[in-house]
Amino acid sequence: MPILQSILDDLHRRIKTGFALLVALCVTGLGHAADKTIPYAVKTVKDIVYHDGPDQHKVKHKLDLYLPEGVKDFPVLFFVHGGAWMHGDKDFFGVYSLFGRSFARLGIGVVVTNYRLSPEVKHPEHVKDVARAFAWTYRNIARYGGRVDQLFLCGHSAGAHLVALLTTDPEYLQPFDLTCKAIRGVIPVSGPFYFRDGFLTHVFGKSQKEASPLNHVREELPPFLILCAERDLPACDDKMAHSFCKALRGKGNAAEVIVVKGTEHISILASVGAADALANKAVREFIRKHTAQ
């Protein structure tokens, strides 16, 4: 565990010192390559407030929409960014804008949400914010042309953990009179699904087990497509992905793992967002399969 925490600390330092520029360049290059084959223009709606309670954060309680123009009743990908629960933003060097536009050009609407970060807040506030944003999406996306019965959750790294936890632990959707039946499918990308005691206490306090999606796996969950990089972080690698997949299947749920060749923890996001990449095609096929049912 000290080795794992050291790896995560190194990732934090890289993000804070501009490593995100590399991500942006990677996604941009793939996005330009995809433009030639995409039929739909994209409408962007920025900075929608999804929570206006007394604890409202002026920046973190906002989300963006990327909508395919000229399309009605499209499926929607609800995306949660990574950053080790301490960094990141929906406007992160334009990375997630490119991601959202890439799928919208293919006829899939995308929601990219912010959420509050540590050390300002600790678990479970991150996932509570994601639940608020999802509830807003469930109640409002039809006004923008999306299908409320075709909502797919997706997240990268910490975001993958948050969408998995939102799905597996019913506690977070209950305040909004929702259950996991409102989720058509889940696509966690390079996510950690289990934490040991003492891990990132400034993020999780003493709630590591409660924050572990693996501990909440139960029957009748939506299908999962679990992606990880060929050279991923130890906490997010194929061993973690397969352990989570095995637990899901053990409860009778549909789940599969895809290891994305030639990628690591950061570049996998570029592969998922590029229309001509195998990972992107796998995501689209997963959405097509579970909207056709």
LUMTIRO-346934 format. One record per residue: residue in three letters; x, y, z of N, C-alpha, C in turn. Coordinates in nm, 3 decimals. Each point is the difference from the previous one (the first is absolute). Layout:
BEGIN
code,nx,ny,nz,cax,cay,caz,cx,cy,cz
ala,X,Y,Z,X,Y,Z,X,Y,Z
...
This chain:
BEGIN
code,nx,ny,nz,cax,cay,caz,cx,cy,cz
met,0.080,-0.122,0.000,-0.080,0.122,0.000,0.083,0.127,0.000
pro,0.114,0.010,0.075,0.084,0.119,-0.011,0.049,0.024,-0.142
ile,0.031,-0.109,-0.075,0.043,0.015,-0.139,-0.112,0.059,-0.084
leu,-0.123,-0.050,0.020,-0.115,0.051,-0.074,-0.023,0.147,0.029
gln,0.007,0.037,0.127,-0.022,0.140,0.034,0.109,0.087,-0.060
ser,0.123,-0.049,-0.008,0.109,0.074,-0.062,-0.027,0.023,-0.147
ile,-0.054,-0.102,-0.068,-0.034,0.014,-0.141,-0.108,0.106,-0.018
leu,-0.102,-0.004,0.085,-0.106,0.099,-0.011,0.051,0.140,0.029
asp,0.088,0.012,0.098,0.057,0.131,0.031,0.078,0.055,-0.119
asp,0.071,-0.090,-0.071,0.073,0.043,-0.118,-0.095,0.048,-0.109
leu,-0.112,-0.070,-0.014,-0.101,0.042,-0.098,-0.055,0.138,0.035
his,-0.025,0.024,0.128,-0.049,0.132,0.043,0.099,0.108,-0.040
arg,0.129,-0.025,0.024,0.102,0.101,-0.031,0.004,0.029,-0.149
arg,-0.013,-0.105,-0.081,0.004,0.020,-0.145,-0.118,0.084,-0.048
ile,-0.116,-0.028,0.055,-0.118,0.077,-0.038,0.018,0.146,0.038
lys,0.046,0.025,0.122,0.013,0.137,0.049,0.108,0.078,-0.074
thr,0.097,-0.068,-0.061,0.109,0.070,-0.067,-0.016,0.007,-0.151
gly,-0.117,-0.034,-0.048,-0.027,0.019,-0.142,0.001,-0.126,-0.083
phe,0.001,-0.117,0.064,-0.004,-0.126,-0.075,-0.127,-0.009,-0.084
ala,-0.102,0.073,0.041,-0.126,-0.002,-0.074,0.017,0.051,-0.142
leu,0.101,0.081,-0.026,0.022,0.047,-0.137,0.024,-0.116,-0.095
leu,0.070,-0.102,0.048,0.025,-0.117,-0.082,-0.131,-0.071,-0.032
val,-0.088,-0.008,0.099,-0.130,-0.062,-0.022,-0.078,0.077,-0.107
ala,-0.001,0.131,0.014,-0.074,0.083,-0.093,0.050,-0.017,-0.143
leu,0.130,-0.004,-0.016,0.057,-0.017,-0.133,-0.036,-0.136,-0.057
cys,0.003,-0.101,0.085,-0.033,-0.135,-0.044,-0.144,-0.010,-0.046
val,-0.092,0.053,0.083,-0.141,-0.006,-0.035,-0.029,0.086,-0.123
thr,0.065,0.116,-0.009,-0.023,0.089,-0.113,0.039,-0.069,-0.130
gly,0.116,-0.065,0.000,0.044,-0.066,-0.122,-0.097,-0.108,-0.043
leu,-0.046,-0.080,0.093,-0.096,-0.104,-0.034,-0.132,0.059,-0.044
gly,-0.041,0.109,0.063,-0.125,0.064,-0.036,0.001,0.053,-0.141
his,0.110,0.063,-0.042,0.009,0.050,-0.136,-0.008,-0.113,-0.102
ala,0.064,-0.112,0.033,-0.004,-0.114,-0.092,-0.141,-0.052,-0.017
ala,-0.082,0.015,0.104,-0.136,-0.055,-0.005,-0.097,0.092,-0.073
asp,0.032,0.130,-0.011,-0.095,0.096,-0.054,-0.051,-0.035,-0.139
lys,0.082,-0.068,-0.080,-0.034,-0.025,-0.139,-0.119,-0.094,-0.015
thr,-0.028,-0.079,0.101,-0.102,-0.104,-0.015,-0.125,0.026,0.082
ile,-0.011,0.117,0.065,-0.109,0.023,0.093,-0.111,0.082,-0.067
pro,-0.124,-0.047,0.005,-0.107,0.069,-0.073,-0.068,0.115,0.073
tyr,0.012,0.009,0.132,-0.083,0.096,0.074,0.080,0.120,0.049
ala,-0.064,0.117,-0.013,0.052,0.118,0.067,-0.032,-0.012,0.149
val,0.068,0.079,0.083,-0.013,-0.013,0.145,-0.044,0.132,0.060
lys,-0.102,-0.007,0.084,-0.043,0.115,0.079,0.055,-0.016,0.141
thr,0.063,0.105,0.051,0.057,-0.004,0.135,-0.078,0.093,0.092
val,-0.036,-0.050,0.116,-0.067,0.081,0.103,0.089,-0.006,0.124
lys,0.056,0.115,0.037,0.100,0.004,0.106,-0.056,0.048,0.133
asp,0.062,-0.050,0.107,-0.017,0.053,0.135,-0.144,0.000,0.050
ile,-0.068,-0.112,-0.020,-0.133,-0.017,0.057,0.014,-0.033,0.149
val,-0.071,0.072,0.083,0.003,-0.025,0.145,-0.088,-0.121,0.031
tyr,0.059,-0.103,0.061,-0.078,-0.119,0.033,-0.036,-0.009,0.148
his,0.056,0.089,0.080,-0.032,0.001,0.144,0.002,0.144,0.049
asp,-0.111,0.042,0.062,-0.008,0.139,0.046,-0.039,0.008,0.148
gly,0.039,-0.100,0.077,-0.029,-0.001,0.142,0.089,0.095,0.077
pro,-0.014,0.005,0.132,0.078,0.093,0.082,0.150,-0.027,-0.004
asp,0.041,-0.124,-0.035,0.143,-0.032,-0.010,0.050,0.007,-0.144
gln,-0.071,0.071,-0.084,0.037,0.007,-0.141,0.141,0.056,-0.020
his,0.076,-0.067,-0.086,0.131,0.048,-0.041,-0.016,0.068,-0.135
lys,0.052,0.121,-0.014,-0.024,0.080,-0.119,0.064,-0.058,-0.127
val,0.099,-0.085,0.018,0.067,-0.060,-0.116,-0.029,-0.148,-0.012
lys,0.009,-0.072,0.110,-0.004,-0.146,-0.006,-0.141,-0.057,-0.017
his,-0.102,0.076,0.027,-0.136,-0.050,-0.018,-0.057,0.043,-0.135
lys,0.082,-0.021,-0.103,-0.041,0.032,-0.137,0.037,-0.116,-0.092
leu,-0.071,-0.008,-0.112,0.027,-0.103,-0.100,-0.015,0.059,-0.140
asp,0.054,-0.069,-0.099,-0.009,0.040,-0.140,-0.070,-0.109,-0.081
leu,-0.067,0.041,-0.107,-0.065,-0.093,-0.091,0.062,0.011,-0.139
tyr,0.016,-0.115,-0.065,0.044,-0.008,-0.139,-0.106,-0.080,-0.075
leu,-0.071,0.066,-0.089,-0.121,-0.056,-0.058,0.012,-0.010,-0.152
pro,-0.034,-0.115,-0.058,0.001,-0.012,-0.145,-0.117,0.077,-0.061
glu,0.028,0.091,-0.089,-0.106,0.080,-0.061,-0.073,-0.081,-0.107
gly,-0.131,0.022,-0.009,-0.080,-0.068,-0.099,-0.037,-0.142,0.038
val,0.023,-0.036,0.127,-0.031,-0.135,0.048,-0.098,0.011,0.115
lys,-0.097,-0.091,0.002,-0.094,-0.006,0.111,0.012,-0.136,0.068
asp,-0.030,-0.002,0.129,-0.003,-0.125,0.076,0.133,-0.076,-0.008
phe,0.109,0.073,0.023,0.132,-0.063,-0.006,0.040,-0.053,0.137
pro,0.085,-0.104,0.004,0.055,-0.048,0.127,0.095,0.104,0.057
val,0.023,-0.009,0.130,0.081,0.101,0.069,0.108,-0.067,0.083
leu,0.123,0.051,-0.014,0.113,-0.045,0.078,0.027,0.105,0.108
phe,-0.018,-0.038,0.124,0.021,0.088,0.115,0.142,-0.024,0.050
phe,0.089,0.100,-0.017,0.142,-0.021,0.023,0.051,0.075,0.123
val,0.084,-0.069,0.079,0.059,0.056,0.123,0.152,-0.003,-0.015
his,0.063,0.116,0.015,0.145,0.012,-0.021,0.079,-0.064,0.113
gly,0.128,-0.025,-0.029,0.092,-0.052,0.099,0.083,0.110,0.065
gly,0.106,-0.042,0.069,0.086,0.095,0.070,0.023,-0.036,0.145
ala,-0.017,-0.130,0.034,0.028,-0.051,0.135,-0.083,0.069,0.107
trp,-0.122,0.042,-0.034,-0.096,0.061,0.093,0.048,0.136,0.053
met,0.115,0.046,-0.050,0.059,0.125,0.050,0.027,0.102,-0.110
his,0.001,-0.043,-0.125,0.033,0.088,-0.112,-0.102,-0.019,-0.111
gly,0.007,0.087,-0.099,-0.083,-0.016,-0.118,-0.121,0.090,-0.002
asp,-0.058,0.008,-0.118,-0.113,0.091,-0.023,-0.054,-0.032,-0.138
lys,-0.127,0.028,-0.022,-0.060,-0.026,-0.131,0.064,0.083,-0.111
asp,0.068,0.110,0.037,0.067,0.086,-0.099,0.150,-0.024,-0.005
phe,0.046,-0.116,0.041,0.140,-0.035,0.017,0.076,0.002,-0.132
phe,0.059,0.116,-0.036,0.078,0.016,-0.122,-0.078,-0.040,-0.126
gly,-0.131,0.001,0.006,-0.082,-0.036,-0.115,-0.010,-0.149,-0.026
val,0.058,-0.082,0.087,0.001,-0.145,-0.022,-0.141,-0.056,-0.007
tyr,-0.084,0.035,0.096,-0.132,-0.061,0.007,-0.097,0.062,-0.100
ser,0.027,0.122,-0.041,-0.077,0.058,-0.109,0.022,-0.078,-0.128
leu,0.125,-0.034,-0.029,0.030,-0.081,-0.118,-0.063,-0.138,0.011
phe,0.005,-0.057,0.119,-0.062,-0.131,0.025,-0.151,0.007,-0.026
gly,-0.066,0.101,0.057,-0.144,0.014,-0.018,-0.038,0.024,-0.145
arg,0.073,0.084,-0.068,-0.030,0.030,-0.139,0.020,-0.122,-0.089
ser,0.099,-0.081,0.031,0.026,-0.119,-0.079,-0.120,-0.095,-0.001
phe,-0.057,-0.025,0.117,-0.116,-0.090,0.006,-0.125,0.068,-0.056
ala,-0.016,0.129,0.024,-0.118,0.070,-0.052,-0.002,-0.002,-0.153
arg,0.116,0.009,-0.063,0.006,-0.009,-0.146,-0.049,-0.135,-0.050
leu,0.005,-0.099,0.086,-0.047,-0.135,-0.036,-0.145,-0.024,0.038
gly,-0.068,0.103,0.049,-0.141,-0.014,0.034,-0.026,-0.040,0.143
ile,0.100,0.011,0.086,-0.014,-0.034,0.142,0.020,0.127,0.081
gly,-0.103,0.042,0.073,0.014,0.117,0.084,0.094,-0.028,0.117
val,0.069,0.103,0.047,0.095,-0.016,0.110,-0.025,0.108,0.105
val,-0.002,-0.041,0.125,-0.002,0.089,0.115,0.136,-0.011,0.067
val,0.067,0.112,0.023,0.127,0.000,0.073,-0.020,0.084,0.125
thr,0.018,-0.061,0.115,-0.032,0.069,0.125,0.122,0.029,0.086
asn,-0.009,0.109,0.073,0.093,0.029,0.107,-0.051,-0.062,0.130
tyr,0.087,-0.007,0.099,-0.038,-0.039,0.136,0.106,0.057,0.094
arg,-0.037,0.017,0.125,0.094,0.057,0.096,0.116,-0.096,0.026
leu,0.116,0.058,0.032,0.123,-0.077,0.012,0.057,0.008,0.142
ser,0.083,-0.096,0.032,0.077,0.003,0.124,0.123,0.090,-0.021
pro,0.048,0.064,0.105,-0.035,-0.017,0.142,-0.119,0.083,0.047
glu,-0.062,0.076,-0.091,-0.115,0.081,0.043,-0.111,-0.088,0.056
val,-0.022,-0.116,-0.062,-0.099,-0.094,0.051,0.063,-0.139,0.005
lys,-0.063,-0.088,0.075,0.040,-0.140,0.005,-0.117,-0.088,-0.044
his,0.034,-0.127,-0.027,-0.104,-0.098,-0.028,-0.104,0.004,0.113
pro,-0.130,-0.003,-0.033,-0.059,-0.033,-0.129,-0.046,0.120,-0.083
glu,0.054,0.119,0.026,-0.050,0.119,-0.068,0.024,-0.004,-0.151
his,0.110,-0.063,-0.045,0.025,-0.008,-0.143,-0.114,-0.076,-0.071
val,-0.032,-0.117,0.053,-0.102,-0.082,-0.065,-0.140,0.059,0.020
lys,-0.022,0.072,0.110,-0.128,0.069,0.017,-0.020,0.105,-0.109
asp,0.107,0.071,-0.036,-0.011,0.097,-0.107,-0.027,-0.068,-0.134
val,0.066,-0.112,-0.025,-0.025,-0.073,-0.124,-0.145,-0.048,-0.005
ala,-0.054,-0.042,0.114,-0.141,-0.041,0.006,-0.092,0.118,-0.031
arg,0.033,0.117,0.052,-0.079,0.120,-0.029,0.001,0.032,-0.150
ala,0.118,-0.009,-0.060,0.012,0.030,-0.143,-0.075,-0.103,-0.083
phe,0.006,-0.127,0.042,-0.073,-0.103,-0.074,-0.150,0.021,0.014
ala,-0.046,0.035,0.120,-0.143,0.025,0.020,-0.047,0.116,-0.086
trp,0.082,0.106,-0.009,-0.035,0.112,-0.089,-0.013,-0.050,-0.143
thr,0.095,-0.082,-0.044,-0.003,-0.055,-0.136,-0.125,-0.083,-0.022
tyr,-0.032,-0.084,0.095,-0.118,-0.086,-0.013,-0.127,0.084,-0.017
arg,-0.009,0.108,0.072,-0.122,0.081,0.001,-0.007,0.102,-0.114
asn,0.113,0.028,-0.062,0.003,0.111,-0.096,0.048,-0.034,-0.140
ile,0.066,-0.113,-0.020,0.064,-0.024,-0.128,-0.099,-0.013,-0.115
ala,-0.122,-0.042,0.028,-0.100,-0.012,-0.107,-0.027,0.135,-0.065
arg,0.011,0.109,0.075,-0.022,0.134,-0.056,0.106,0.036,-0.104
tyr,0.113,-0.070,0.005,0.109,0.025,-0.094,0.007,-0.106,-0.111
gly,-0.096,-0.093,0.000,-0.005,-0.101,-0.105,0.050,-0.137,0.040
gly,0.050,-0.016,0.122,0.052,-0.129,0.043,-0.107,-0.094,0.051
arg,0.028,-0.128,-0.006,-0.093,-0.102,0.050,0.029,-0.027,0.147
val,-0.098,0.024,0.086,0.020,-0.019,0.143,0.016,-0.147,0.036
asp,-0.047,-0.089,-0.088,0.014,-0.142,0.025,0.124,-0.058,-0.067
gln,0.089,0.088,-0.049,0.123,-0.046,-0.064,0.120,0.080,0.054
leu,0.012,0.003,0.133,0.108,0.072,0.066,0.111,-0.098,0.038
phe,0.120,0.027,-0.048,0.116,-0.084,0.028,0.100,0.080,0.082
leu,0.052,-0.060,0.105,0.101,0.065,0.082,0.139,-0.037,-0.050
cys,0.089,0.099,-0.001,0.139,-0.023,-0.038,0.087,0.091,0.084
gly,0.119,-0.046,0.035,0.094,0.084,0.074,0.139,-0.054,-0.016
his,0.098,0.087,0.018,0.140,-0.040,-0.013,0.070,0.014,0.135
ser,0.074,-0.103,0.039,0.081,0.002,0.122,-0.090,0.022,0.123
ala,0.018,0.110,0.074,-0.088,0.027,0.113,-0.145,0.007,-0.044
gly,-0.023,0.052,-0.120,-0.136,0.006,-0.053,-0.058,-0.138,-0.024
ala,0.086,-0.095,-0.040,-0.046,-0.138,-0.017,-0.043,-0.059,0.134
his,0.077,0.029,0.104,-0.038,-0.045,0.134,-0.135,0.059,0.039
leu,-0.021,0.128,-0.028,-0.122,0.067,0.044,-0.123,-0.054,-0.072
val,0.010,-0.027,-0.131,-0.118,-0.053,-0.069,-0.027,-0.144,0.042
ala,0.105,-0.075,0.032,-0.020,-0.137,0.048,-0.065,0.001,0.138
leu,0.043,0.091,0.086,-0.058,0.008,0.134,-0.145,0.049,-0.006
leu,-0.026,0.098,-0.084,-0.137,0.050,-0.015,-0.095,-0.112,-0.042
thr,0.050,-0.090,-0.085,-0.084,-0.109,-0.050,-0.017,-0.112,0.101
thr,0.105,-0.035,0.069,-0.005,-0.119,0.087,-0.060,0.028,0.137
asp,0.021,0.121,0.053,-0.051,0.033,0.133,-0.128,0.083,-0.015
pro,-0.115,-0.055,0.038,-0.128,0.070,-0.022,-0.017,0.126,0.084
glu,0.086,0.020,0.097,-0.014,0.112,0.093,-0.003,0.136,-0.070
tyr,0.074,0.014,-0.108,0.021,0.133,-0.057,-0.109,0.045,-0.096
leu,-0.072,-0.093,-0.060,-0.111,0.036,-0.087,-0.134,0.008,0.075
gln,-0.007,-0.063,0.115,-0.126,-0.003,0.076,-0.056,0.138,0.031
pro,0.081,0.099,0.038,-0.057,0.132,0.031,-0.072,0.064,-0.118
phe,0.025,-0.049,-0.121,-0.063,0.055,-0.120,-0.108,-0.092,-0.055
asp,-0.041,-0.096,0.083,-0.102,-0.098,-0.041,0.041,-0.074,-0.126
leu,0.128,-0.030,-0.010,0.052,-0.074,-0.115,0.070,-0.126,0.049
thr,0.008,-0.099,-0.088,0.077,-0.121,0.025,0.093,-0.022,-0.120
cys,0.079,-0.106,0.008,0.090,-0.029,-0.111,-0.075,-0.040,-0.127
lys,-0.131,-0.022,0.010,-0.079,-0.030,-0.120,-0.006,0.120,-0.094
ala,0.032,0.119,0.053,0.006,0.119,-0.086,0.126,0.002,-0.085
ile,0.093,-0.093,0.026,0.128,-0.007,-0.070,-0.005,-0.116,-0.100
arg,0.022,0.030,-0.127,-0.009,-0.105,-0.102,0.128,-0.084,-0.005
gly,0.113,0.060,0.030,0.126,-0.072,-0.003,0.109,0.087,0.061
val,0.112,-0.063,0.038,0.108,0.070,0.069,0.132,-0.034,-0.069
ile,0.082,0.105,-0.026,0.126,-0.017,-0.072,0.112,0.067,0.082
pro,0.052,-0.067,0.101,0.112,0.056,0.075,0.131,-0.022,-0.076
val,0.082,0.104,-0.007,0.126,-0.005,-0.076,0.116,0.019,0.098
ser,0.085,-0.101,0.013,0.119,0.007,0.086,-0.036,0.043,0.141
gly,-0.091,-0.072,0.061,-0.049,0.038,0.132,0.049,-0.091,0.111
pro,0.013,0.052,0.121,0.022,-0.083,0.119,-0.134,-0.035,0.064
phe,-0.019,-0.124,0.036,-0.130,-0.044,0.051,0.007,-0.055,0.142
tyr,0.121,-0.001,0.056,0.015,-0.048,0.137,0.114,0.075,0.067
phe,-0.023,0.042,0.126,0.103,0.071,0.078,0.021,-0.069,0.133
arg,0.124,-0.001,0.044,0.034,-0.055,0.132,-0.004,0.111,0.104
asp,-0.015,-0.040,0.124,0.000,0.096,0.110,0.127,0.085,-0.003
gly,-0.016,0.130,0.024,0.114,0.090,0.004,0.036,0.061,-0.132
phe,-0.069,-0.037,-0.110,0.030,0.053,-0.132,-0.056,0.140,-0.016
leu,0.085,0.097,-0.035,-0.042,0.137,-0.026,-0.100,0.050,0.104
thr,0.043,0.004,0.124,-0.090,0.042,0.107,-0.047,0.144,-0.016
his,0.076,0.084,-0.069,-0.044,0.138,-0.023,-0.111,0.007,-0.102
val,-0.026,-0.111,-0.068,-0.112,-0.010,-0.095,-0.115,-0.080,0.060
phe,0.033,-0.115,0.060,-0.103,-0.093,0.046,-0.017,-0.006,0.150
gly,0.085,0.070,0.076,-0.010,-0.012,0.144,0.022,-0.144,0.041
lys,-0.096,-0.055,0.076,0.006,-0.141,0.040,-0.108,-0.083,-0.070
ser,-0.043,0.049,-0.118,-0.113,-0.063,-0.070,0.045,-0.078,-0.123
gln,0.121,-0.055,0.002,0.051,-0.067,-0.120,-0.089,-0.117,-0.043
lys,-0.044,-0.081,0.095,-0.083,-0.116,-0.037,-0.135,0.045,-0.052
glu,-0.057,0.101,0.064,-0.130,0.050,-0.046,0.011,0.064,-0.138
ala,0.118,0.052,-0.032,0.020,0.066,-0.129,0.039,-0.096,-0.111
ser,0.015,-0.128,0.031,0.045,-0.099,-0.098,-0.119,-0.061,-0.073
pro,-0.014,0.025,-0.130,-0.112,-0.060,-0.075,-0.004,-0.152,0.011
leu,0.118,-0.063,0.008,0.005,-0.146,0.009,-0.078,-0.052,0.120
asn,-0.006,0.078,0.107,-0.071,-0.042,0.121,-0.151,0.018,-0.011
his,-0.047,0.062,-0.106,-0.144,0.026,-0.014,-0.063,-0.075,-0.118
val,0.078,-0.085,-0.064,-0.054,-0.075,-0.114,-0.118,-0.085,0.045
arg,-0.107,0.004,-0.076,-0.122,-0.072,0.034,-0.069,-0.045,-0.129
glu,-0.111,-0.066,0.014,-0.074,-0.049,-0.116,-0.074,0.115,-0.070
glu,-0.035,-0.025,-0.124,-0.086,0.088,-0.080,0.060,0.140,-0.021
leu,0.130,0.003,-0.025,0.066,0.124,-0.039,-0.001,0.011,-0.152
pro,0.014,0.121,-0.054,0.009,0.015,-0.145,0.129,-0.063,-0.053
pro,0.009,-0.025,-0.129,0.122,-0.060,-0.055,0.119,0.095,0.009
phe,0.118,-0.059,0.013,0.125,0.075,0.010,0.093,-0.036,-0.116
leu,0.060,0.101,-0.060,0.113,-0.017,-0.090,0.119,0.066,0.069
ile,0.095,-0.080,0.047,0.112,0.050,0.080,0.124,0.008,-0.088
leu,0.053,0.120,-0.017,0.119,0.020,-0.082,0.120,0.031,0.088
cys,0.116,-0.050,-0.037,0.124,0.037,0.067,0.111,0.003,-0.104
ala,0.107,0.071,0.033,0.112,0.014,-0.092,0.094,-0.120,0.010
glu,0.071,-0.025,-0.108,0.099,-0.108,0.000,0.110,0.025,0.103
arg,0.038,0.128,0.017,0.102,0.037,0.097,-0.062,0.098,0.101
asp,-0.093,-0.049,0.077,-0.076,0.085,0.091,0.068,0.008,0.137
leu,-0.050,0.092,0.086,0.046,0.004,0.138,-0.041,-0.128,0.072
pro,0.078,-0.045,0.097,-0.033,-0.124,0.071,-0.141,0.000,0.059
ala,-0.047,0.114,0.047,-0.133,0.005,0.062,-0.111,-0.007,-0.102
cys,0.034,0.015,-0.128,-0.102,0.013,-0.104,0.023,-0.098,-0.116
asp,0.083,-0.100,0.020,0.044,-0.086,-0.110,-0.097,-0.115,-0.026
asp,0.045,-0.093,-0.084,-0.088,-0.110,-0.040,-0.035,-0.090,0.118
lys,0.089,-0.013,0.099,-0.033,-0.081,0.118,-0.119,0.061,0.075
met,0.005,0.131,0.019,-0.111,0.067,0.066,-0.128,-0.013,-0.083
ala,0.012,0.021,-0.131,-0.117,-0.007,-0.088,-0.062,-0.139,0.002
his,0.085,-0.103,-0.008,-0.052,-0.137,-0.002,-0.059,-0.040,0.135
ser,0.055,0.049,0.110,-0.057,-0.029,0.132,-0.140,0.059,0.012
phe,-0.015,0.123,-0.047,-0.132,0.064,0.004,-0.097,-0.072,-0.092
cys,0.048,-0.035,-0.119,-0.085,-0.072,-0.095,-0.045,-0.135,0.057
lys,0.091,-0.072,0.063,-0.034,-0.130,0.060,-0.106,0.016,0.108
ala,0.012,0.105,0.082,-0.099,0.023,0.105,-0.136,0.031,-0.061
leu,-0.002,0.080,-0.104,-0.126,0.033,-0.066,-0.065,-0.125,-0.059
arg,0.077,-0.078,-0.070,-0.054,-0.122,-0.061,-0.046,-0.099,0.107
gly,0.071,-0.001,0.113,-0.037,-0.090,0.108,-0.138,0.026,0.057
lys,-0.048,0.122,-0.020,-0.136,0.036,0.043,-0.099,-0.003,-0.116
gly,0.042,-0.058,-0.113,-0.091,-0.015,-0.113,-0.010,0.121,-0.091
asn,0.093,0.093,0.013,-0.003,0.120,-0.084,0.084,-0.019,-0.126
ala,-0.036,0.071,-0.105,0.077,-0.002,-0.124,0.120,0.093,0.015
ala,0.119,-0.052,-0.030,0.121,0.082,0.012,0.108,-0.059,-0.088
glu,0.082,0.087,-0.057,0.116,-0.043,-0.077,0.113,0.099,0.016
val,0.122,-0.046,-0.022,0.120,0.083,0.010,0.066,0.008,-0.137
ile,0.042,0.119,-0.037,0.082,0.018,-0.119,0.129,0.071,0.041
val,0.112,-0.062,-0.028,0.131,0.062,0.023,0.040,0.069,-0.129
val,0.016,0.131,0.006,0.026,0.079,-0.121,0.149,0.000,-0.028
lys,0.039,-0.068,-0.107,0.141,-0.018,-0.034,0.065,0.134,-0.036
gly,0.127,0.011,0.035,0.079,0.116,-0.038,-0.032,0.127,0.076
thr,-0.069,-0.011,0.114,-0.037,0.118,0.077,0.049,-0.012,0.144
glu,0.006,0.117,0.066,0.025,0.002,0.143,-0.112,0.081,0.067
his,0.017,0.032,0.126,-0.111,0.052,0.079,-0.059,0.129,-0.056
ile,0.084,0.085,-0.059,-0.049,0.126,-0.056,-0.046,-0.016,-0.144
ser,0.082,-0.063,-0.083,-0.030,-0.005,-0.143,-0.122,-0.086,-0.034
ile,-0.044,-0.085,0.092,-0.119,-0.080,-0.028,-0.121,0.089,-0.023
leu,-0.004,0.116,0.066,-0.114,0.089,-0.019,-0.005,0.052,-0.142
ala,0.117,0.026,-0.060,0.004,0.042,-0.139,-0.053,-0.111,-0.092
ser,0.033,-0.124,0.032,-0.045,-0.112,-0.081,-0.152,-0.017,0.008
val,-0.054,0.017,0.120,-0.145,-0.012,0.017,-0.072,0.112,-0.076
gly,0.061,0.117,-0.008,-0.065,0.115,-0.063,0.020,0.013,-0.149
ala,0.081,-0.087,-0.061,0.030,0.013,-0.143,-0.087,-0.094,-0.082
ala,-0.074,0.055,-0.095,-0.101,-0.077,-0.072,0.058,-0.118,-0.077
asp,0.127,0.008,-0.040,0.059,-0.109,-0.077,0.080,-0.098,0.085
ala,-0.007,0.012,0.133,0.074,-0.088,0.089,-0.088,-0.117,0.045
leu,0.064,-0.115,0.025,-0.075,-0.120,0.039,-0.075,0.020,0.131
ala,0.059,0.073,0.094,-0.068,0.022,0.128,-0.128,0.081,-0.020
asn,0.005,0.101,-0.085,-0.119,0.080,-0.029,-0.107,-0.086,-0.065
lys,0.040,-0.084,-0.092,-0.096,-0.088,-0.068,-0.062,-0.098,0.098
ala,0.078,-0.047,0.097,-0.053,-0.091,0.101,-0.104,0.069,0.086
val,0.025,0.127,0.034,-0.097,0.076,0.078,-0.128,0.021,-0.080
arg,0.015,0.036,-0.126,-0.119,0.023,-0.083,-0.079,-0.128,-0.021
glu,0.069,-0.112,-0.014,-0.069,-0.127,-0.016,-0.074,-0.038,0.128
phe,0.061,0.027,0.115,-0.065,-0.025,0.129,-0.127,0.083,0.011
ile,0.007,0.127,-0.037,-0.119,0.086,0.005,-0.105,-0.049,-0.099
arg,0.043,-0.033,-0.122,-0.096,-0.049,-0.101,-0.070,-0.126,0.047
lys,0.077,-0.094,0.055,-0.056,-0.126,0.047,-0.106,0.020,0.107
his,0.028,0.091,0.093,-0.091,0.015,0.115,-0.106,0.106,-0.021
thr,0.001,0.068,-0.114,-0.115,0.084,-0.035,-0.093,-0.074,-0.094
ala,0.049,-0.107,-0.060,-0.083,-0.078,-0.092,-0.090,-0.097,0.074
gln,0.025,-0.022,0.127,-0.077,-0.098,0.078,-0.136,0.054,0.039
